[in-house]
Amino acid sequence: MKLKMLFGALALSATLAGCSSSGVFDRERPDEFAVTKAAPLTVPTDMATLPAPQPGTARAGTDTKKEMLDAMFGAPKQ
């Protein structure tokens, strides 16, 4: 009977400790979803100032796998 009471008290205290908002549990945690901060999108005032696309050149931002690997491990040394 005493063993059941002891286990019950331990379970209850562990449950209540998880609900605590002070002490060790009240600390600033990093936001795992805020990986990078991007600048807000802007609309150019004049479309004539944009560079014209050149035939035969690669599109910017299409190699997402390379960009991901560069972001994770750094760009290769040249």
ABEGO torsion letter per residue (X at the ends): XAAAAAAAAAAAAAAAAAABABEAABBBBBBAABABBBBBBBBBABAAABBBBBBGBBBBGABAAAAAAAAAAEBBBX
